[in-house]
């Protein structure tokens, strides 16, 4: 399991969160759909640069715009969280994304 470094917008699961894996930082972002008035079912996953404390503490609304690159998308149902759904995710999803074996297009 990979610890969730920080998250925001919890609705059943964190809807935007950061994890560190190896020496890299990754952003998982599940956007809110204003028309449906609900969160989508897909996370966009990004490789992030090192972030400052100010970036961690300020709004994350456009945080994905700071990404070094887009890695792919993963359905929320395919993410395995710890029992609390707030502390960690299974590393398998990142292994698959980094190997290019999982993506749902964009």
TIGU-279400 format. One record per atom (N, C-alpha, C, O, CB): residue number from 1; residue in one letter; x, y, z; chain; atom name. Coordinates in nm, 2 decimals, m for minus. Glycine has a CB too. Layout:
BEGIN
   k r   east  north     up c  a
 NUM A      X      Y      Z A CA
...
REM end
This chain:
BEGIN
   k r   east  north     up c  a
   1 X   0.08  m0.12   0.00 A  N
   1 X   0.00   0.00   0.00 A CA
   1 X   0.09   0.13   0.00 A  C
   1 X   0.20   0.13   0.06 A  O
   1 X  m0.10   0.00   0.12 A CB
   2 X   0.04   0.23  m0.07 A  N
   2 X   0.11   0.36  m0.08 A CA
   2 X   0.04   0.46   0.01 A  C
   2 X  m0.08   0.48  m0.01 A  O
   2 X   0.13   0.40  m0.23 A CB
   3 X   0.10   0.52   0.11 A  N
   3 X   0.03   0.62   0.19 A CA
   3 X  m0.01   0.74   0.11 A  C
   3 X   0.06   0.79   0.02 A  O
   3 X   0.12   0.67   0.30 A CB
   4 X  m0.13   0.79   0.14 A  N
   4 X  m0.18   0.91   0.08 A CA
   4 X  m0.12   1.02   0.15 A  C
   4 X  m0.14   1.04   0.28 A  O
   4 X  m0.34   0.92   0.08 A CB
   5 X  m0.04   1.11   0.08 A  N
   5 X   0.03   1.22   0.15 A CA
   5 X  m0.07   1.32   0.20 A  C
   5 X  m0.06   1.37   0.31 A  O
   5 X   0.13   1.28   0.05 A CB
   6 X  m0.16   1.36   0.11 A  N
   6 X  m0.26   1.46   0.15 A CA
   6 X  m0.38   1.44   0.05 A  C
   6 X  m0.36   1.40  m0.06 A  O
   6 X  m0.20   1.60   0.14 A CB
   7 X  m0.50   1.47   0.10 A  N
   7 X  m0.62   1.47   0.01 A CA
   7 X  m0.71   1.58   0.04 A  C
   7 X  m0.70   1.65   0.15 A  O
   7 X  m0.69   1.33   0.03 A CB
   8 X  m0.80   1.60  m0.05 A  N
   8 X  m0.91   1.70  m0.04 A CA
   8 X  m1.03   1.64  m0.10 A  C
   8 X  m1.03   1.54  m0.17 A  O
   8 X  m0.87   1.84  m0.11 A CB
   9 X  m1.15   1.71  m0.08 A  N
   9 X  m1.27   1.67  m0.14 A CA
   9 X  m1.31   1.52  m0.12 A  C
   9 X  m1.30   1.44  m0.22 A  O
   9 X  m1.27   1.70  m0.29 A CB
  10 X  m1.34   1.48   0.00 A  N
  10 X  m1.38   1.35   0.03 A CA
  10 X  m1.53   1.33   0.00 A  C
  10 X  m1.61   1.40   0.06 A  O
  10 X  m1.34   1.31   0.17 A CB
  11 X  m1.56   1.23  m0.09 A  N
  11 X  m1.70   1.19  m0.11 A CA
  11 X  m1.70   1.04  m0.13 A  C
  11 X  m1.67   1.00  m0.25 A  O
  11 X  m1.77   1.27  m0.23 A CB
  12 X  m1.72   0.96  m0.03 A  N
  12 X  m1.70   0.82  m0.03 A CA
  12 X  m1.55   0.78  m0.03 A  C
  12 X  m1.51   0.68   0.04 A  O
  12 X  m1.77   0.75  m0.15 A CB
  13 X  m1.48   0.85  m0.11 A  N
  13 X  m1.33   0.83  m0.12 A CA
  13 X  m1.27   0.97  m0.15 A  C
  13 X  m1.34   1.06  m0.19 A  O
  13 X  m1.29   0.73  m0.24 A CB
  14 X  m1.14   0.98  m0.12 A  N
  14 X  m1.08   1.11  m0.16 A CA
  14 X  m1.09   1.13  m0.31 A  C
  14 X  m1.07   1.04  m0.39 A  O
  14 X  m0.93   1.12  m0.12 A CB
  15 X  m1.13   1.25  m0.35 A  N
  15 X  m1.15   1.28  m0.49 A CA
  15 X  m1.04   1.36  m0.56 A  C
  15 X  m1.03   1.37  m0.68 A  O
  15 X  m1.28   1.37  m0.51 A CB
  16 X  m0.94   1.40  m0.47 A  N
  16 X  m0.82   1.45  m0.52 A CA
  16 X  m0.72   1.43  m0.42 A  C
  16 X  m0.73   1.47  m0.30 A  O
  16 X  m0.83   1.61  m0.56 A CB
  17 X  m0.61   1.36  m0.45 A  N
  17 X  m0.51   1.33  m0.35 A CA
  17 X  m0.37   1.31  m0.42 A  C
  17 X  m0.35   1.29  m0.54 A  O
  17 X  m0.55   1.20  m0.28 A CB
  18 X  m0.27   1.32  m0.33 A  N
  18 X  m0.13   1.30  m0.37 A CA
  18 X  m0.07   1.19  m0.30 A  C
  18 X  m0.09   1.16  m0.18 A  O
  18 X  m0.05   1.43  m0.34 A CB
  19 X   0.01   1.11  m0.37 A  N
  19 X   0.09   1.00  m0.32 A CA
  19 X   0.24   1.01  m0.36 A  C
  19 X   0.26   1.06  m0.47 A  O
  19 X   0.03   0.86  m0.35 A CB
  20 X   0.33   0.97  m0.28 A  N
  20 X   0.47   0.96  m0.32 A CA
  20 X   0.50   0.82  m0.34 A  C
  20 X   0.46   0.73  m0.26 A  O
  20 X   0.56   1.02  m0.21 A CB
  21 X   0.56   0.79  m0.45 A  N
  21 X   0.60   0.65  m0.49 A CA
  21 X   0.74   0.66  m0.55 A  C
  21 X   0.76   0.73  m0.65 A  O
  21 X   0.49   0.59  m0.59 A CB
  22 X   0.83   0.58  m0.49 A  N
  22 X   0.97   0.60  m0.53 A CA
  22 X   1.01   0.74  m0.49 A  C
  22 X   0.99   0.78  m0.38 A  O
  22 X   0.99   0.57  m0.68 A CB
  23 X   1.07   0.81  m0.58 A  N
  23 X   1.11   0.94  m0.56 A CA
  23 X   1.02   1.04  m0.63 A  C
  23 X   1.06   1.16  m0.65 A  O
  23 X   1.25   0.97  m0.60 A CB
  24 X   0.90   1.00  m0.66 A  N
  24 X   0.81   1.08  m0.74 A CA
  24 X   0.68   1.11  m0.67 A  C
  24 X   0.64   1.03  m0.58 A  O
  24 X   0.78   1.02  m0.88 A CB
  25 X   0.62   1.22  m0.71 A  N
  25 X   0.49   1.26  m0.65 A CA
  25 X   0.38   1.25  m0.76 A  C
  25 X   0.40   1.29  m0.87 A  O
  25 X   0.50   1.41  m0.60 A CB
  26 X   0.27   1.19  m0.72 A  N
  26 X   0.16   1.17  m0.82 A CA
  26 X   0.03   1.23  m0.77 A  C
  26 X   0.00   1.22  m0.65 A  O
  26 X   0.14   1.02  m0.84 A CB
  27 X  m0.04   1.29  m0.86 A  N
  27 X  m0.17   1.35  m0.83 A CA
  27 X  m0.28   1.26  m0.89 A  C
  27 X  m0.27   1.23  m1.01 A  O
  27 X  m0.18   1.49  m0.88 A CB
  28 X  m0.38   1.22  m0.81 A  N
  28 X  m0.50   1.16  m0.86 A CA
  28 X  m0.61   1.26  m0.85 A  C
  28 X  m0.64   1.30  m0.74 A  O
  28 X  m0.53   1.02  m0.78 A CB
  29 X  m0.68   1.29  m0.96 A  N
  29 X  m0.78   1.39  m0.96 A CA
  29 X  m0.91   1.34  m1.03 A  C
  29 X  m0.91   1.31  m1.14 A  O
  29 X  m0.73   1.52  m1.04 A CB
  30 X  m1.01   1.34  m0.95 A  N
  30 X  m1.15   1.30  m1.00 A CA
  30 X  m1.23   1.42  m0.99 A  C
  30 X  m1.27   1.47  m0.89 A  O
  30 X  m1.21   1.18  m0.91 A CB
  31 X  m1.26   1.48  m1.11 A  N
  31 X  m1.32   1.61  m1.12 A CA
  31 X  m1.47   1.60  m1.09 A  C
  31 X  m1.54   1.50  m1.11 A  O
  31 X  m1.30   1.66  m1.26 A CB
  32 X  m1.52   1.71  m1.04 A  N
  32 X  m1.66   1.73  m1.01 A CA
  32 X  m1.73   1.77  m1.14 A  C
  32 X  m1.69   1.86  m1.21 A  O
  32 X  m1.69   1.83  m0.90 A CB
  33 X  m1.84   1.70  m1.17 A  N
  33 X  m1.92   1.74  m1.29 A CA
  33 X  m2.04   1.83  m1.25 A  C
  33 X  m2.13   1.78  m1.19 A  O
  33 X  m1.98   1.61  m1.36 A CB
  34 X  m2.02   1.96  m1.29 A  N
  34 X  m2.12   2.06  m1.25 A CA
  34 X  m2.26   2.02  m1.31 A  C
  34 X  m2.36   2.04  m1.24 A  O
  34 X  m2.08   2.19  m1.30 A CB
  35 X  m2.27   1.97  m1.43 A  N
  35 X  m2.40   1.94  m1.49 A CA
  35 X  m2.47   1.82  m1.41 A  C
  35 X  m2.59   1.83  m1.39 A  O
  35 X  m2.38   1.90  m1.63 A CB
  36 X  m2.39   1.72  m1.38 A  N
  36 X  m2.45   1.61  m1.30 A CA
  36 X  m2.46   1.63  m1.15 A  C
  36 X  m2.53   1.56  m1.08 A  O
  36 X  m2.37   1.48  m1.33 A CB
  37 X  m2.39   1.74  m1.11 A  N
  37 X  m2.38   1.77  m0.96 A CA
  37 X  m2.33   1.65  m0.89 A  C
  37 X  m2.38   1.62  m0.78 A  O
  37 X  m2.52   1.82  m0.91 A CB
  38 X  m2.23   1.59  m0.94 A  N
  38 X  m2.17   1.47  m0.88 A CA
  38 X  m2.02   1.46  m0.93 A  C
  38 X  m1.99   1.51  m1.03 A  O
  38 X  m2.25   1.34  m0.91 A CB
  39 X  m1.95   1.38  m0.86 A  N
  39 X  m1.81   1.35  m0.91 A CA
  39 X  m1.82   1.24  m1.02 A  C
  39 X  m1.91   1.16  m1.02 A  O
  39 X  m1.72   1.30  m0.79 A CB
  40 X  m1.72   1.25  m1.11 A  N
  40 X  m1.71   1.15  m1.21 A CA
  40 X  m1.66   1.02  m1.16 A  C
  40 X  m1.65   1.00  m1.04 A  O
  40 X  m1.61   1.20  m1.32 A CB
  41 X  m1.64   0.92  m1.24 A  N
  41 X  m1.60   0.79  m1.20 A CA
  41 X  m1.46   0.76  m1.24 A  C
  41 X  m1.42   0.64  m1.24 A  O
  41 X  m1.70   0.68  m1.25 A CB
  42 X  m1.39   0.86  m1.29 A  N
  42 X  m1.25   0.84  m1.35 A CA
  42 X  m1.16   0.94  m1.28 A  C
  42 X  m1.18   1.06  m1.27 A  O
  42 X  m1.25   0.86  m1.50 A CB
  43 X  m1.04   0.88  m1.24 A  N
  43 X  m0.93   0.97  m1.19 A CA
  43 X  m0.83   0.99  m1.30 A  C
  43 X  m0.79   0.90  m1.37 A  O
  43 X  m0.86   0.90  m1.07 A CB
  44 X  m0.79   1.12  m1.32 A  N
  44 X  m0.68   1.15  m1.41 A CA
  44 X  m0.56   1.15  m1.32 A  C
  44 X  m0.56   1.20  m1.21 A  O
  44 X  m0.70   1.30  m1.47 A CB
  45 X  m0.45   1.08  m1.37 A  N
  45 X  m0.33   1.06  m1.29 A CA
  45 X  m0.22   1.14  m1.35 A  C
  45 X  m0.19   1.13  m1.47 A  O
  45 X  m0.30   0.91  m1.27 A CB
  46 X  m0.14   1.22  m1.27 A  N
  46 X  m0.04   1.30  m1.32 A CA
  46 X   0.09   1.28  m1.24 A  C
  46 X   0.09   1.25  m1.12 A  O
  46 X  m0.08   1.45  m1.31 A CB
  47 X   0.20   1.29  m1.31 A  N
  47 X   0.33   1.30  m1.25 A CA
  47 X   0.36   1.44  m1.21 A  C
  47 X   0.35   1.53  m1.30 A  O
  47 X   0.45   1.24  m1.34 A CB
  48 X   0.38   1.47  m1.09 A  N
  48 X   0.40   1.61  m1.04 A CA
  48 X   0.54   1.64  m1.01 A  C
  48 X   0.62   1.56  m0.97 A  O
  48 X   0.31   1.63  m0.92 A CB
  49 X   0.57   1.77  m1.02 A  N
  49 X   0.71   1.82  m0.97 A CA
  49 X   0.70   1.82  m0.82 A  C
  49 X   0.59   1.81  m0.76 A  O
  49 X   0.75   1.96  m1.03 A CB
  50 X   0.81   1.85  m0.75 A  N
  50 X   0.81   1.88  m0.61 A CA
  50 X   0.73   2.00  m0.59 A  C
  50 X   0.74   2.10  m0.66 A  O
  50 X   0.96   1.89  m0.55 A CB
  51 X   0.64   2.00  m0.48 A  N
  51 X   0.56   2.11  m0.45 A CA
  51 X   0.60   2.18  m0.33 A  C
  51 X   0.66   2.12  m0.24 A  O
  51 X   0.41   2.06  m0.44 A CB
  52 X   0.58   2.31  m0.32 A  N
  52 X   0.61   2.39  m0.20 A CA
  52 X   0.50   2.37  m0.10 A  C
  52 X   0.39   2.33  m0.13 A  O
  52 X   0.64   2.54  m0.24 A CB
  53 X   0.53   2.41   0.03 A  N
  53 X   0.43   2.41   0.13 A CA
  53 X   0.31   2.50   0.09 A  C
  53 X   0.20   2.46   0.12 A  O
  53 X   0.49   2.45   0.27 A CB
  54 X   0.34   2.61   0.03 A  N
  54 X   0.24   2.70  m0.01 A CA
  54 X   0.15   2.63  m0.11 A  C
  54 X   0.02   2.65  m0.11 A  O
  54 X   0.30   2.83  m0.08 A CB
  55 X   0.20   2.55  m0.21 A  N
  55 X   0.12   2.48  m0.30 A CA
  55 X   0.03   2.38  m0.24 A  C
  55 X  m0.08   2.35  m0.28 A  O
  55 X   0.21   2.42  m0.41 A CB
  56 X   0.09   2.31  m0.14 A  N
  56 X   0.01   2.21  m0.06 A CA
  56 X  m0.11   2.28   0.01 A  C
  56 X  m0.22   2.22   0.02 A  O
  56 X   0.10   2.13   0.04 A CB
  57 X  m0.08   2.40   0.07 A  N
  57 X  m0.18   2.47   0.15 A CA
  57 X  m0.28   2.55   0.07 A  C
  57 X  m0.39   2.58   0.13 A  O
  57 X  m0.11   2.55   0.25 A CB
  58 X  m0.25   2.59  m0.05 A  N
  58 X  m0.34   2.67  m0.13 A CA
  58 X  m0.44   2.58  m0.20 A  C
  58 X  m0.44   2.46  m0.19 A  O
  58 X  m0.27   2.76  m0.22 A CB
  59 X  m0.53   2.65  m0.28 A  N
  59 X  m0.63   2.57  m0.36 A CA
  59 X  m0.56   2.47  m0.45 A  C
  59 X  m0.46   2.49  m0.51 A  O
  59 X  m0.71   2.67  m0.44 A CB
  60 X  m0.63   2.36  m0.47 A  N
  60 X  m0.58   2.25  m0.56 A CA
  60 X  m0.66   2.25  m0.69 A  C
  60 X  m0.65   2.16  m0.77 A  O
  60 X  m0.59   2.11  m0.49 A CB
  61 X  m0.75   2.35  m0.71 A  N
  61 X  m0.84   2.35  m0.82 A CA
  61 X  m0.76   2.34  m0.95 A  C
  61 X  m0.81   2.27  m1.05 A  O
  61 X  m0.92   2.48  m0.82 A CB
  62 X  m0.65   2.40  m0.97 A  N
  62 X  m0.57   2.40  m1.09 A CA
  62 X  m0.44   2.33  m1.07 A  C
  62 X  m0.34   2.35  m1.15 A  O
  62 X  m0.55   2.54  m1.15 A CB
  63 X  m0.43   2.24  m0.97 A  N
  63 X  m0.30   2.18  m0.94 A CA
  63 X  m0.25   2.09  m1.05 A  C
  63 X  m0.13   2.08  m1.07 A  O
  63 X  m0.32   2.09  m0.81 A CB
  64 X  m0.34   2.02  m1.12 A  N
  64 X  m0.30   1.94  m1.23 A CA
  64 X  m0.23   2.02  m1.34 A  C
  64 X  m0.15   1.96  m1.42 A  O
  64 X  m0.42   1.87  m1.29 A CB
  65 X  m0.25   2.15  m1.35 A  N
  65 X  m0.18   2.23  m1.45 A CA
  65 X  m0.03   2.24  m1.42 A  C
  65 X   0.04   2.29  m1.51 A  O
  65 X  m0.24   2.37  m1.45 A CB
  66 X   0.01   2.21  m1.31 A  N
  66 X   0.15   2.21  m1.27 A CA
  66 X   0.22   2.08  m1.30 A  C
  66 X   0.34   2.06  m1.28 A  O
  66 X   0.17   2.24  m1.12 A CB
  67 X   0.15   1.98  m1.35 A  N
  67 X   0.20   1.84  m1.37 A CA
  67 X   0.31   1.84  m1.48 A  C
  67 X   0.31   1.92  m1.57 A  O
  67 X   0.09   1.75  m1.42 A CB
  68 X   0.41   1.75  m1.46 A  N
  68 X   0.51   1.73  m1.55 A CA
  68 X   0.46   1.65  m1.67 A  C
  68 X   0.50   1.67  m1.79 A  O
  68 X   0.63   1.66  m1.49 A CB
  69 X   0.37   1.56  m1.64 A  N
  69 X   0.30   1.49  m1.75 A CA
  69 X   0.18   1.41  m1.70 A  C
  69 X   0.17   1.38  m1.59 A  O
  69 X   0.40   1.39  m1.82 A CB
  70 X   0.09   1.39  m1.80 A  N
  70 X  m0.03   1.31  m1.77 A CA
  70 X   0.01   1.16  m1.79 A  C
  70 X   0.07   1.13  m1.89 A  O
  70 X  m0.15   1.36  m1.87 A CB
  71 X  m0.03   1.08  m1.70 A  N
  71 X   0.00   0.94  m1.70 A CA
  71 X  m0.11   0.85  m1.76 A  C
  71 X  m0.09   0.75  m1.83 A  O
  71 X   0.04   0.88  m1.57 A CB
  72 X  m0.24   0.89  m1.73 A  N
  72 X  m0.35   0.82  m1.78 A CA
  72 X  m0.47   0.83  m1.69 A  C
  72 X  m0.47   0.92  m1.60 A  O
  72 X  m0.31   0.67  m1.79 A CB
  73 X  m0.57   0.75  m1.71 A  N
  73 X  m0.69   0.76  m1.63 A CA
  73 X  m0.72   0.62  m1.58 A  C
  73 X  m0.69   0.52  m1.64 A  O
  73 X  m0.81   0.81  m1.71 A CB
  74 X  m0.78   0.62  m1.46 A  N
  74 X  m0.82   0.49  m1.40 A CA
  74 X  m0.96   0.51  m1.33 A  C
  74 X  m0.99   0.61  m1.27 A  O
  74 X  m0.72   0.45  m1.29 A CB
  75 X  m1.05   0.41  m1.35 A  N
  75 X  m1.18   0.42  m1.29 A CA
  75 X  m1.17   0.41  m1.14 A  C
  75 X  m1.08   0.34  m1.09 A  O
  75 X  m1.27   0.30  m1.34 A CB
  76 X  m1.25   0.49  m1.07 A  N
  76 X  m1.25   0.49  m0.93 A CA
  76 X  m1.27   0.35  m0.87 A  C
  76 X  m1.21   0.32  m0.77 A  O
  76 X  m1.36   0.59  m0.87 A CB
  77 X  m1.36   0.28  m0.94 A  N
  77 X  m1.38   0.14  m0.89 A CA
  77 X  m1.26   0.05  m0.90 A  C
  77 X  m1.26  m0.05  m0.83 A  O
  77 X  m1.50   0.08  m0.98 A CB
  78 X  m1.16   0.09  m0.98 A  N
  78 X  m1.04   0.00  m0.99 A CA
  78 X  m0.93   0.04  m0.89 A  C
  78 X  m0.83  m0.02  m0.89 A  O
  78 X  m0.99   0.02  m1.13 A CB
  79 X  m0.96   0.14  m0.81 A  N
  79 X  m0.86   0.18  m0.71 A CA
  79 X  m0.90   0.11  m0.58 A  C
  79 X  m1.01   0.10  m0.54 A  O
  79 X  m0.86   0.34  m0.68 A CB
  80 X  m0.79   0.05  m0.52 A  N
  80 X  m0.81  m0.02  m0.39 A CA
  80 X  m0.76   0.07  m0.28 A  C
  80 X  m0.64   0.10  m0.28 A  O
  80 X  m0.75  m0.16  m0.39 A CB
  81 X  m0.85   0.11  m0.19 A  N
  81 X  m0.81   0.19  m0.08 A CA
  81 X  m0.80   0.11   0.05 A  C
  81 X  m0.85  m0.01   0.05 A  O
  81 X  m0.91   0.31  m0.05 A CB
  82 X  m0.73   0.16   0.15 A  N
  82 X  m0.73   0.09   0.28 A CA
  82 X  m0.87   0.09   0.34 A  C
  82 X  m0.96   0.15   0.28 A  O
  82 X  m0.63   0.16   0.38 A CB
  83 X  m0.89   0.03   0.45 A  N
  83 X  m1.02   0.02   0.51 A CA
  83 X  m1.09   0.15   0.54 A  C
  83 X  m1.21   0.17   0.52 A  O
  83 X  m1.02  m0.07   0.63 A CB
  84 X  m1.01   0.25   0.58 A  N
  84 X  m1.07   0.38   0.61 A CA
  84 X  m1.09   0.46   0.49 A  C
  84 X  m1.17   0.56   0.49 A  O
  84 X  m0.97   0.46   0.70 A CB
  85 X  m1.04   0.42   0.37 A  N
  85 X  m1.05   0.49   0.24 A CA
  85 X  m0.99   0.63   0.25 A  C
  85 X  m1.03   0.72   0.17 A  O
  85 X  m1.19   0.50   0.20 A CB
  86 X  m0.89   0.65   0.34 A  N
  86 X  m0.83   0.79   0.36 A CA
  86 X  m0.68   0.78   0.37 A  C
  86 X  m0.62   0.89   0.36 A  O
  86 X  m0.89   0.85   0.48 A CB
  87 X  m0.62   0.66   0.39 A  N
  87 X  m0.48   0.66   0.43 A CA
  87 X  m0.39   0.61   0.32 A  C
  87 X  m0.28   0.65   0.32 A  O
  87 X  m0.47   0.58   0.55 A CB
  88 X  m0.43   0.51   0.24 A  N
  88 X  m0.34   0.46   0.14 A CA
  88 X  m0.42   0.39   0.03 A  C
  88 X  m0.54   0.36   0.04 A  O
  88 X  m0.25   0.35   0.21 A CB
  89 X  m0.35   0.37  m0.08 A  N
  89 X  m0.40   0.30  m0.20 A CA
  89 X  m0.31   0.18  m0.23 A  C
  89 X  m0.19   0.19  m0.20 A  O
  89 X  m0.42   0.39  m0.32 A CB
  90 X  m0.36   0.08  m0.30 A  N
  90 X  m0.27  m0.03  m0.35 A CA
  90 X  m0.18   0.02  m0.45 A  C
  90 X  m0.22   0.09  m0.54 A  O
  90 X  m0.36  m0.15  m0.40 A CB
  91 X  m0.05  m0.02  m0.45 A  N
  91 X   0.05   0.03  m0.54 A CA
  91 X   0.03  m0.03  m0.68 A  C
  91 X   0.09   0.02  m0.78 A  O
  91 X   0.19  m0.01  m0.49 A CB
  92 X  m0.05  m0.13  m0.70 A  N
  92 X  m0.07  m0.20  m0.83 A CA
  92 X  m0.11  m0.10  m0.94 A  C
  92 X  m0.07  m0.11  m1.05 A  O
  92 X  m0.17  m0.31  m0.82 A CB
  93 X  m0.20   0.00  m0.90 A  N
  93 X  m0.25   0.09  m1.00 A CA
  93 X  m0.14   0.18  m1.05 A  C
  93 X  m0.13   0.20  m1.17 A  O
  93 X  m0.36   0.18  m0.94 A CB
  94 X  m0.04   0.22  m0.97 A  N
  94 X   0.07   0.30  m1.02 A CA
  94 X   0.16   0.22  m1.10 A  C
  94 X   0.22   0.26  m1.20 A  O
  94 X   0.15   0.36  m0.91 A CB
  95 X   0.19   0.09  m1.06 A  N
  95 X   0.27   0.00  m1.14 A CA
  95 X   0.22  m0.01  m1.28 A  C
  95 X   0.29  m0.01  m1.38 A  O
  95 X   0.29  m0.13  m1.07 A CB
  96 X   0.09  m0.03  m1.29 A  N
  96 X   0.02  m0.05  m1.42 A CA
  96 X   0.02   0.08  m1.50 A  C
  96 X   0.05   0.08  m1.62 A  O
  96 X  m0.12  m0.09  m1.40 A CB
  97 X   0.00   0.19  m1.44 A  N
  97 X   0.00   0.32  m1.51 A CA
  97 X   0.14   0.35  m1.56 A  C
  97 X   0.16   0.40  m1.67 A  O
  97 X  m0.05   0.43  m1.42 A CB
  98 X   0.24   0.33  m1.48 A  N
  98 X   0.38   0.36  m1.52 A CA
  98 X   0.43   0.27  m1.63 A  C
  98 X   0.52   0.31  m1.71 A  O
  98 X   0.47   0.35  m1.40 A CB
  99 X   0.37   0.15  m1.63 A  N
  99 X   0.41   0.06  m1.74 A CA
  99 X   0.33   0.07  m1.87 A  C
  99 X   0.36   0.01  m1.97 A  O
  99 X   0.40  m0.09  m1.69 A CB
 100 X   0.23   0.16  m1.86 A  N
 100 X   0.14   0.19  m1.98 A CA
 100 X   0.04   0.08  m2.00 A  C
 100 X  m0.02   0.08  m2.10 A  O
 100 X   0.23   0.20  m2.10 A CB
 101 X   0.02   0.00  m1.90 A  N
 101 X  m0.08  m0.11  m1.91 A CA
 101 X  m0.22  m0.07  m1.88 A  C
 101 X  m0.32  m0.15  m1.91 A  O
 101 X  m0.04  m0.23  m1.83 A CB
 102 X  m0.24   0.04  m1.82 A  N
 102 X  m0.38   0.09  m1.79 A CA
 102 X  m0.39   0.23  m1.83 A  C
 102 X  m0.31   0.32  m1.80 A  O
 102 X  m0.40   0.08  m1.64 A CB
 103 X  m0.49   0.26  m1.91 A  N
 103 X  m0.53   0.39  m1.94 A CA
 103 X  m0.67   0.38  m2.01 A  C
 103 X  m0.70   0.29  m2.08 A  O
 103 X  m0.43   0.47  m2.04 A CB
 104 X  m0.75   0.48  m1.98 A  N
 104 X  m0.89   0.48  m2.03 A CA
 104 X  m0.91   0.59  m2.13 A  C
 104 X  m1.02   0.63  m2.16 A  O
 104 X  m0.99   0.49  m1.92 A CB
 105 X  m0.80   0.65  m2.18 A  N
 105 X  m0.80   0.75  m2.28 A CA
 105 X  m0.83   0.89  m2.22 A  C
 105 X  m0.85   0.90  m2.09 A  O
 105 X  m0.91   0.72  m2.38 A CB
 106 X  m0.84   0.99  m2.30 A  N
 106 X  m0.87   1.12  m2.25 A CA
 106 X  m0.94   1.20  m2.35 A  C
 106 X  m0.97   1.31  m2.33 A  O
 106 X  m0.74   1.19  m2.21 A CB
REM end
